């Protein structure tokens, strides 16, 4: 008799557990928002002047430019004079075509 009660109890418990997990709403994580949509319009429209920007501005506003590459850009500008074209940035050590293309829309020469 006890086995019957115990079996009934276990069956009822497992059934209610199954129903509870099936009926519970599943929480789906929201997909992450792309970085480009997180940026405000002022951040997207701000241009970096290669001939006037300091190292901190270059590092902060350009993709893939850290402190050492920003310093290299400043050093190149000081030793060779102001940039005459955005493509001249390829002459700076550590700046390749891919990095230039990522930042081309953000760069200006004034």
SULJORA-V871873 format. One line per field, one symbol per residue. ss: DSSP state (A for helix, B for strand, O for the rest). burial: 1 if it has 16 or more other C-alpha atoms within 10 Angstrom, else 0. A space follows every 10 residues. Layout:
ss: ???
burial: ???
This chain:
ss: OAAAAAAAAA AAAAAAAAAA AAAOOOOOOO OOOOAAAAOO AAAAAOOBBO OOOOAAAAAA AOOOOOAAAA AAAAAAAAAA OOOOOAAAAA AOOOOOAAAA AAAAAABBOO
burial: 0000000000 0000000000 0000000000 0000000000 0000001111 1100100110 1101100011 1111011000 0110010010 0100100011 0011011100
